[in-house]
Amino acid sequence: MKVRRRIQFYGRVQGVGFRWKATQLARRYDLTGWVRNNGDGSVTMEVQGEHMAIFVMLSQLKNDPYIEVTGQRTEKIPVAEKERDFWPISSWGEF
């Protein structure tokens, strides 16, 4: 069953390849959504797919030697049925 989560990550998550790695992992595990940097230094991600695939993706992301997640806030949100890919969004809100 597909689920969708909005996750905000805090810590050393900008300037360390977080969005690139998140995109590569999401595509590897057939997840959809997006990831973007925020002005406050955090990163927001919306990700959807199978619960276990999301868990594995997040575990690998947090184990990256350059990324240091010191906190996160997660919320359940409705699935976007028509979404077909995962995209990094620039800080300016562009793909």
LUMPA-802348 format. One record per residue: y negated, z, x negated of N, C-alpha, C, CB in turn; residue in three letters. Coordinates in steps of 0.001 Angstrom, whole numbers, padded with zeros to 6 digits, always signed. Glycine has a CB too. Layout:
# residues N
YZXYZXYZXYZXALA/...
***
This chain:
# residues 95
+001181+000000-000841+000000+000000+000000-001247+000000-000888+000004+001222+000958MET/-002183-000888-000570-003433-000965-001328-004342+000202-000982-004153-002292-001055LYS/-005006+000694-002025-006048+001705-001868-007272+001224-002635-005570+003117-002378VAL/-008431+001795-002325-009660+001468-003053-010379+002766-003381-010583+000511-002223ARG/-010889+002849-004600-011604+004031-005055-012918+003617-005704-010744+004848-006039ARG/-013939+004435-005468-015201+004324-006209-015200+005494-007179-016485+004344-005245ARG/-015325+005186-008461-015239+006215-009494-016485+006127-010369-013939+006051-010352ILE/-017108+007265-010591-018232+007332-011529-017749+008117-012739-019514+008000-010874GLN/-017890+007516-013919-017442+008105-015172-018641+008611-015959-016637+007085-016001PHE/-018485+009767-016582-019525+010373-017414-018958+010604-018810-020041+011713-016791TYR/-019820+010635-019802-019409+010868-021187-019884+009725-022055-017880+011027-021295GLY/-019087+009408-023082-019400+008266-023953-018724+007042-023329-018906+008508-025459ARG/-019434+006430-022375-018844+005345-021600-019685+004067-021615-018641+005793-020181VAL/-020825+004089-022271-021627+002877-022432-021725+002541-023913-023044+003054-021811GLN/-021719+001251-024213-021822+000805-025605-020529+000955-026382-022904+001567-026304GLY/-019405+001157-025676-018119+001363-026343-017033+000415-025821-017669+002805-026161VAL/-017427-000599-025078-016463-001564-024551-015773-001126-023269-015433-001840-025579GLY/-016338-000150-022579-015715+000380-021364-015529-000716-020317-016561+001524-020785PHE/-016586-001473-020013-016493-002496-018972-015523-003606-019367-017872-003087-018686ARG/-015545-004004-020618-014630-005042-021088-013180-004575-020956-014943-005418-022553TRP/-012901-003365-021434-011537-002859-021374-011092-002651-019932-011419-001553-022155LYS/-011977-002119-019089-011639-001929-017679-011275-003259-017032-012808-001274-016925ALA/-012032-004305-017336-011766-005626-016775-010422-006162-017240-012875-006597-017157THR/-010133-006033-018534-008855-006522-019061-007678-005776-018428-008815-006369-020593GLN/-007778-004450-018324-006696-003663-017732-006535-003964-016244-006956-002170-017936LEU/-007639-004075-015531-007560-004362-014096-006860-005695-013858-008970-004378-013465ALA/-007219-006684-014615-006589-007995-014435-005120-007963-014828-007323-009056-015254ARG/-004764-007199-015862-003367-007063-016274-002518-006451-015155-003266-006203-017544ARG/-003095-005502-014425-002338-004790-013389-002641-005297-011977-002637-003304-013466TYR/-003199-006489-011870-003481-007130-010576-004348-006268-009672-002185-007455-009864ASP/-005370-005660-010257-006329-004866-009498-007588-005690-009274-006661-003538-010231LEU/-008317-005379-008239-009569-006071-007963-010696-005059-007909-009486-006870-006642THR/-011938-005558-007948-013100-004685-007870-014163-005089-008863-012699-003249-008102GLY/-014875-004100-009352-015961-004344-010298-016258-003064-011077-017234-004846-009561TRP/-017018-003217-012169-017450-002090-012994-018855-002407-013503-016448-001826-014191VAL/-019727-001381-013547-021103-001607-014020-021639-000350-014703-022031-002015-012842ARG/-022581-000565-015630-023309+000530-016255-024402+001005-015311-023906+000098-017616ASN/-024697+002291-015357-025788+002870-014576-026911+003303-015513-025287+004072-013729ASN/-028107+003402-014991-029273+003779-015780-029199+005171-016372-030484+003677-014946GLY/-028374+006042-015801-028268+007422-016295-027222+007588-017398-027934+008350-015147ASP/-026621+006479-017868-025624+006542-018934-024192+006617-018429-025896+007720-019805GLY/-024013+006731-017136-022667+006746-016562-022230+005315-016255-022620+007625-015276SER/-020986+005172-015820-020428+003887-015412-019801+004071-014038-019376+003355-016453VAL/-020036+003118-013137-019409+003140-011820-018415+001994-011726-020471+003044-010692THR/-017265+002301-011117-016223+001308-010907-015743+001403-009464-015044+001512-011903MET/-015536+000254-008844-014765+000196-007610-013515-000577-007954-015570-000472-006419GLU/-012371+000013-007669-011099-000595-008029-010145-000471-006853-010502+000066-009299VAL/-009383-001545-006629-008404-001485-005547-007114-002154-005963-008953-002140-004280GLN/-006039-001646-005371-004702-002151-005645-003706-001047-005357-004573-002653-007110GLY/-002529-001189-005919-001499-000168-005751-001915+001108-006491-000125-000682-006269GLU/-001658+002236-005850-002070+003532-006404-001562+003722-007834-001561+004672-005517HIS/-000286+003436-008089+000278+003655-009427-000381+002728-010457+001810+003429-009410MET/-000691+001505-010085-001350+000587-011016-002746+001114-011388-001456-000833-010394ALA/-003464+001658-010414-004771+002245-010703-004617+003438-011631-005482+002666-009404ILE/-003633+004284-011380-003377+005458-012220-003113+005029-013666-002175+006270-011671PHE/-002249+004037-013851-001911+003563-015200-003148+002982-015878-000781+002504-015144VAL/-003912+002180-015138-005130+001593-015703-006093+002668-016175-005816+000696-014675MET/-006342+003665-015335-007277+004736-015692-006771+005552-016876-007513+005654-014495LEU/-005468+005795-016934-004888+006537-018065-005105+005792-019372-003385+006775-017843SER/-004867+004493-019366-005054+003709-020583-006529+003618-020969-004474+002310-020402GLN/-007381+003504-019981-008820+003444-020246-009295+004735-020904-009602+003190-018941LEU/-008850+005870-020397-009281+007166-020928-008683+007463-022301-008905+008271-019962LYS/-007593+006783-022661-006964+007010-023963-007494+006084-025051-005475+006838-023846ASN/-008479+005258-024727-009090+004404-025729-009822+005272-026744-010054+003383-025076ASP/-009674+004992-028050-010300+005849-029061-011830+005827-029062-009814+005446-030406PRO/-012450+004798-028483-013909+004704-028487-014543+005282-027227-014327+003265-028643TYR/-013750+005437-026190-014237+005921-024901-013949+007407-024780-013588+005141-023732ILE/-014932+008174-024330-014726+009604-024118-015251+009969-022724-015441+010452-025232GLU/-014329+010071-021782-014689+010458-020420-014689+011979-020357-013700+009842-019361VAL/-015866+012549-020082-015973+014007-019994-016019+014485-018548-017213+014488-020734THR/-016155+013550-017621-016147+013900-016206-016085+012653-015359-017379+014726-015842GLY/-015634+012823-014138-015625+011702-013215-015689+012209-011784-014379+010834-013425GLN/-016245+011378-010936-016305+011667-009505-015636+010502-008788-017793+011879-009007ARG/-014646+010809-007955-013866+009777-007280-013972+009949-005778-012395+009821-007724THR/-014127+008819-005081-014100+008871-003622-013250+007725-003085-015536+008806-003039GLU/-012558+007985-001980-011782+006956-001298-012741+006137-000455-010642+007576-000421LYS/-012598+004815-000538-013425+003922+000268-012518+002854+000892-014563+003265-000597ILE/-013006+002150+001912-012165+001145+002578-011813-000029+001660-012871+000622+003822PRO/-010625-000554+001849-010144-001713+001094-010965-002937+001488-008622-001961+001349VAL/-011307-003759+000495-012001-005034+000710-010935-006129+000712-013107-005301-000404ALA/-010489-006503+001891-009339-007412+002032-009522-008763+001349-009060-007640+003485GLU/-010715-009300+001313-010926-010648+000778-011181-010688-000723-012074-011287+001482LYS/-011267-009553-001355-011545-009508-002793-010338-010002-003576-011921-008077-003234GLU/-010585-010837-004598-009483-011456-005336-009527-011261-006841-009459-012899-005051ARG/-010549-010614-007400-010645-010492-008858-011366-009196-009204-011388-011717-009477ASP/-011471-008921-010475-012174-007751-010996-013251-008274-011933-011194-006747-011733PHE/-014493-007773-011775-015626-008298-012526-016438-007204-013198-016515-009100-011617TRP/-016851-007438-014440-017853-006571-015054-019227-007025-014570-017762-006608-016624PRO/-020035-006111-014135-021389-006423-013682-022356-005863-014707-021674-005839-012252ILE/-023352-006657-015075-024310-006191-016072-025164-005066-015493-025203-007353-016554SER/-025864-004387-016343-026771-003321-015924-027821-003826-014957-027443-002698-017129SER/-028081-005126-014975-029105-005713-014135-028551-006177-012805-029757-006860-014845TRP/-027257-005903-012551-026676-006253-011267-026217-007692-011154-027648-005979-010205GLY/-026006-008354-012292-025538-009737-012286-024119-009787-012828-026477-010648-013120GLU/-023388-010831-012420-022032-011028-012961-022111-011661-014320-021175-011896-012025PHE/
***
